[in-house]
């Protein structure tokens, strides 16, 4: 993902998700013009004040008619005097969330429905991993929208909730039982349109579907080999999640942080075996990789190093 699109997604979390002259003249300018052309930005009320470009003072705007009766705009600067402003310099644009979502998920032919226009939308259904899934979207931090999302998604374990950013996805993954995906991780802008990485999204469901099937499979086979394979996938999935978290916190704070690994009791519950059985799996001489993964999960730099290998092995 390019930096401009990433910054636009970050802005989408704000209320309103608005861009002004400084954005249009800066690094986002080209991308914003493309999005405007794509119909996913709406004109917002013009700016009601102005910062003087010479002294930085915050100025009120004055509208006056010239001798021809044409209305002119001036910034009333107390230090520099009146400064003429071109009307287009006051232009502002907001993200049109329904149009933006329709463009992002165009290949899935979603039907965007506002559950709470302050931050929560239902997008209908889409197919990933060979199964039809409910699709939802959440942005911002409005308490009312958050409450509705938590209530509606509490029983939708096989749905998919999208958020604009990784930070929001991480927070929502602790609130709801369904898969949560950050558009920041799966979205690009190419050739004048959005490109959604459906393979990454499908892989998230593959991990969950395998986990959901494990108790039934293991209760039938009840073999050490099946338990070792299930545990290997769980540990690799944790390494991937921990590495993503480490890279994200390193980028945001300058220092990577370690995502706590699940306890042996939690892992045993996930794969449908008893804690003693899980302990024997970890100690099994035929599966040294399990001990390496278990120990690596305690070191933030080790999980960052293992990221690429673990991604291949959870499939």
C-alpha positions as CSV (number, residue, x, y, z in Angstrom):
1,X,0.0,0.0,0.0
2,X,1.3,3.5,-0.9
3,X,1.7,6.1,1.8
4,X,-1.1,8.4,0.4
5,X,-3.7,5.7,0.5
6,X,-2.6,4.7,4.0
7,X,-3.0,8.3,5.2
8,X,-6.4,8.5,3.6
9,X,-7.5,5.3,5.5
10,X,-6.2,6.8,8.7
11,X,-8.2,9.9,8.1
12,X,-11.3,7.8,7.5
13,X,-11.3,7.0,11.3
14,X,-11.9,10.7,12.1
15,X,-15.3,12.4,12.2
16,X,-15.7,13.9,9.8
17,X,-13.1,12.3,7.5
18,X,-12.2,15.6,5.9
19,X,-9.5,17.0,3.6
20,X,-8.7,20.6,2.9
21,X,-6.3,22.8,0.9
22,X,-3.2,21.7,2.8
23,X,-4.0,18.1,1.9
24,X,-4.8,18.9,-1.7
25,X,-1.5,20.7,-2.1
26,X,0.5,18.1,-0.2
27,X,1.5,14.5,-0.6
28,X,-2.2,13.4,-0.8
29,X,-3.1,15.8,-3.5
30,X,-2.8,13.5,-6.5
31,X,-4.5,10.6,-4.7
32,X,-7.4,12.9,-3.6
33,X,-8.0,14.1,-7.1
34,X,-8.2,10.5,-8.3
35,X,-10.6,9.6,-5.6
36,X,-12.7,12.7,-6.4
37,X,-12.8,11.6,-10.0
38,X,-13.9,8.1,-8.8
39,X,-16.8,9.7,-7.0
40,X,-15.9,8.7,-3.5
41,X,-15.3,12.2,-2.1
42,X,-18.1,14.7,-1.4
43,X,-17.7,18.5,-1.3
44,X,-17.9,19.6,2.3
45,X,-18.8,23.1,3.6
46,X,-16.0,25.5,2.7
47,X,-13.5,26.6,5.4
48,X,-14.8,29.3,7.7
49,X,-11.3,30.7,8.6
50,X,-7.8,31.0,7.2
51,X,-4.3,30.9,8.5
52,X,-2.2,33.8,7.2
53,X,0.6,32.4,5.0
54,X,2.9,35.3,6.0
55,X,2.6,35.4,9.8
56,X,0.6,32.3,10.6
57,X,-2.2,34.2,12.4
58,X,-5.7,32.6,12.5
59,X,-7.9,34.9,10.5
60,X,-11.7,35.3,10.1
61,X,-13.0,35.5,6.5
62,X,-14.8,38.5,5.2
63,X,-17.0,38.5,2.1
64,X,-17.2,41.8,0.1
65,X,-18.7,42.7,-3.2
66,X,-16.4,44.6,-5.7
67,X,-17.5,47.4,-8.0
68,X,-18.9,44.9,-10.4
69,X,-21.0,43.2,-7.7
70,X,-18.8,40.1,-7.7
71,X,-18.3,38.6,-4.2
72,X,-14.7,38.5,-3.0
73,X,-13.2,36.7,0.0
74,X,-10.6,38.2,2.3
75,X,-8.7,36.9,5.3
76,X,-8.8,39.7,7.9
77,X,-5.3,39.4,9.3
78,X,-4.6,41.7,12.2
79,X,-0.9,41.8,11.5
80,X,-0.7,41.8,7.7
81,X,-4.0,43.4,6.7
82,X,-6.6,42.0,4.4
83,X,-5.5,39.1,2.2
84,X,-7.4,38.1,-0.9
85,X,-8.4,34.5,-1.0
86,X,-9.5,32.5,-4.0
87,X,-12.8,30.6,-3.3
88,X,-11.2,27.3,-4.4
89,X,-8.7,27.7,-1.6
90,X,-11.5,27.1,0.8
91,X,-12.6,23.8,-0.8
92,X,-12.9,20.8,1.5
93,X,-13.9,17.2,0.8
94,X,-15.3,14.4,3.0
95,X,-15.0,10.7,2.3
96,X,-18.4,9.4,1.1
97,X,-18.4,6.2,3.1
98,X,-21.1,4.3,1.1
99,X,-19.5,5.2,-2.2
100,X,-16.0,4.4,-0.9
101,X,-17.2,1.0,0.3
102,X,-19.1,0.2,-2.9
103,X,-15.9,1.0,-4.9
104,X,-13.6,-1.1,-2.6
105,X,-15.9,-4.1,-2.8
106,X,-17.1,-3.6,-6.3
107,X,-16.0,-7.2,-7.4
108,X,-18.2,-8.7,-4.7
109,X,-21.3,-6.6,-5.7
110,X,-22.1,-5.7,-2.1
111,X,-25.2,-3.7,-1.0
112,X,-24.1,-1.0,1.4
113,X,-26.6,-0.4,4.2
114,X,-26.0,2.1,7.0
115,X,-26.8,0.4,10.4
116,X,-25.6,3.6,12.1
117,X,-24.3,6.3,9.7
118,X,-22.0,7.6,12.4
119,X,-19.8,4.5,11.9
120,X,-21.4,1.1,11.2
121,X,-22.4,-0.4,7.9
122,X,-23.6,-3.8,6.6
123,X,-22.3,-4.7,3.2
124,X,-24.3,-7.9,2.5
125,X,-22.4,-11.1,1.6
126,X,-19.2,-12.0,-0.2
127,X,-17.4,-15.3,-0.9
128,X,-14.0,-16.1,0.6
129,X,-12.6,-19.6,1.1
130,X,-15.4,-21.1,-0.9
131,X,-18.1,-19.9,1.6
132,X,-20.5,-17.0,1.6
133,X,-19.8,-14.6,4.5
134,X,-21.6,-11.7,6.0
135,X,-19.6,-8.5,5.5
136,X,-19.6,-5.5,7.9
137,X,-17.6,-2.2,8.2
138,X,-16.8,-0.1,11.2
139,X,-15.0,3.3,11.4
140,X,-14.5,5.9,14.0
141,X,-15.2,5.9,17.7
142,X,-18.9,6.9,18.1
143,X,-20.2,5.2,21.3
144,X,-23.6,4.5,19.8
145,X,-22.2,2.9,16.6
146,X,-19.8,0.8,18.7
147,X,-22.6,-0.4,20.9
148,X,-24.7,-1.5,17.9
149,X,-21.7,-3.2,16.3
150,X,-20.9,-5.2,19.4
151,X,-24.5,-6.2,19.9
152,X,-25.1,-7.3,16.3
153,X,-21.8,-9.1,15.8
154,X,-21.8,-11.0,19.1
155,X,-23.3,-14.1,17.5
156,X,-21.9,-13.7,14.0
157,X,-18.7,-15.8,14.4
158,X,-18.3,-16.5,10.6
159,X,-18.8,-13.0,9.5
160,X,-16.0,-10.5,8.5
161,X,-15.7,-7.0,9.9
162,X,-13.5,-4.5,8.0
163,X,-12.0,-1.4,9.5
164,X,-9.8,1.2,7.8
165,X,-6.7,0.8,10.0
166,X,-4.7,-1.9,11.8
167,X,-5.1,-0.2,15.1
168,X,-8.9,-0.3,14.8
169,X,-8.8,-4.0,13.6
170,X,-6.7,-4.9,16.6
171,X,-9.1,-3.2,19.0
172,X,-12.1,-4.8,17.4
173,X,-10.6,-8.3,17.4
174,X,-10.9,-8.1,21.2
175,X,-14.6,-7.0,21.1
176,X,-16.2,-9.4,18.6
177,X,-15.9,-13.1,17.8
178,X,-15.7,-12.8,14.0
179,X,-12.7,-12.2,11.7
180,X,-11.6,-8.5,11.7
181,X,-9.6,-7.3,8.7
182,X,-7.9,-3.9,8.3
183,X,-8.3,-2.4,4.8
184,X,-4.8,-1.0,5.4
185,X,-3.5,-4.6,5.0
186,X,-5.5,-5.7,2.0
187,X,-6.2,-2.6,-0.2
188,X,-4.3,-0.9,-3.0
189,X,-5.1,1.7,-5.6
190,X,-4.0,0.6,-9.1
191,X,-5.0,1.7,-12.6
192,X,-7.6,4.1,-11.4
193,X,-9.4,1.7,-9.1
194,X,-9.2,-0.1,-5.8
195,X,-7.6,-3.6,-5.7
196,X,-8.7,-5.8,-2.8
197,X,-6.3,-8.7,-1.9
198,X,-8.9,-11.5,-1.7
199,X,-6.2,-14.1,-1.1
200,X,-5.1,-12.6,2.2
201,X,-8.8,-12.3,3.3
202,X,-9.5,-15.9,2.4
203,X,-6.4,-17.1,4.3
204,X,-7.8,-15.5,7.5
205,X,-10.9,-17.6,7.2
206,X,-8.9,-20.8,6.4
207,X,-7.2,-20.4,9.8
208,X,-10.5,-20.0,11.6
209,X,-12.3,-22.8,9.8
210,X,-9.5,-25.2,10.5
211,X,-9.6,-24.3,14.2
212,X,-13.4,-24.7,14.3
213,X,-13.2,-28.2,12.8
214,X,-10.4,-29.4,15.0
215,X,-12.3,-30.7,18.0
216,X,-14.5,-32.9,15.9
217,X,-11.6,-34.2,13.8
218,X,-9.5,-34.9,16.8
219,X,-12.2,-36.6,18.7
220,X,-12.6,-39.1,15.9
221,X,-8.9,-39.8,15.3
222,X,-7.5,-39.0,18.7
223,X,-4.0,-39.4,17.4
224,X,-0.8,-37.7,18.6
225,X,0.1,-36.9,15.0
226,X,-3.2,-35.0,14.5
227,X,-2.7,-33.1,17.7
228,X,0.9,-32.2,16.8
229,X,-0.2,-30.9,13.3
230,X,-3.1,-28.8,14.9
231,X,-0.6,-27.4,17.5
232,X,1.9,-26.6,14.8
233,X,-0.7,-24.5,12.9
234,X,-1.8,-22.7,16.0
235,X,1.7,-21.7,16.9
236,X,2.5,-20.6,13.4
237,X,-0.7,-18.5,13.3
238,X,0.4,-16.9,16.6
239,X,3.8,-16.2,15.3
240,X,2.3,-14.4,12.3
241,X,0.0,-12.3,14.5
242,X,2.7,-11.5,16.9
243,X,5.1,-10.5,14.1
244,X,2.4,-8.2,12.6
245,X,1.9,-6.6,16.0
246,X,5.6,-6.2,16.5
247,X,6.2,-4.5,13.1
248,X,3.2,-2.3,13.6
249,X,4.2,-1.1,17.1
250,X,7.8,-0.6,15.9
251,X,6.6,1.6,13.0
252,X,4.2,3.5,15.3
253,X,6.4,3.9,18.5
254,X,9.9,3.1,17.4
255,X,10.1,-0.1,19.5
256,X,8.5,-3.4,18.7
257,X,6.2,-4.9,21.3
258,X,5.6,-8.6,22.0
259,X,2.1,-10.0,21.7
260,X,1.6,-12.4,24.7
261,X,1.5,-16.0,23.6
262,X,-1.5,-18.2,24.6
263,X,-1.0,-20.5,27.6
264,X,-0.7,-24.2,27.1
265,X,-4.2,-24.6,28.6
266,X,-5.6,-22.1,26.0
267,X,-3.8,-24.0,23.2
268,X,-5.2,-27.3,24.5
269,X,-8.7,-25.9,24.4
270,X,-8.3,-24.6,20.9
271,X,-7.2,-27.9,19.4
272,X,-9.5,-30.1,21.5
273,X,-7.0,-32.0,23.6
274,X,-6.2,-32.1,27.3
275,X,-3.4,-29.9,28.8
276,X,-1.3,-33.1,29.6
277,X,-1.7,-34.2,25.9
278,X,-0.6,-30.8,24.7
279,X,2.5,-31.0,27.0
280,X,3.4,-34.4,25.5
281,X,3.1,-32.9,22.0
282,X,5.5,-30.1,22.9
283,X,8.0,-32.7,24.3
284,X,7.6,-35.1,21.4
285,X,11.0,-35.8,19.9
286,X,9.5,-36.2,16.4
287,X,8.3,-32.6,16.4
288,X,11.2,-30.3,17.4
289,X,9.7,-27.5,15.5
290,X,7.0,-27.1,18.2
291,X,9.5,-26.4,20.9
292,X,11.3,-23.9,18.6
293,X,8.1,-22.1,17.9
294,X,7.0,-22.1,21.6
295,X,10.3,-20.6,22.7
296,X,10.4,-18.1,19.8
297,X,7.0,-16.7,20.8
298,X,8.7,-15.3,23.9
299,X,11.2,-13.1,21.9
300,X,9.8,-10.2,19.9
301,X,12.8,-10.3,17.5
302,X,12.5,-14.0,17.0
303,X,8.8,-13.7,16.0
304,X,9.8,-10.9,13.5
305,X,12.4,-13.2,12.0
306,X,10.0,-16.1,11.8
307,X,7.2,-14.1,10.1
308,X,7.7,-15.1,6.5
309,X,8.3,-18.8,7.3
310,X,5.3,-19.0,9.6
311,X,3.0,-17.4,7.0
312,X,3.7,-20.2,4.6
313,X,3.3,-22.9,7.2
314,X,-0.2,-21.9,8.5
315,X,-1.7,-22.8,5.1
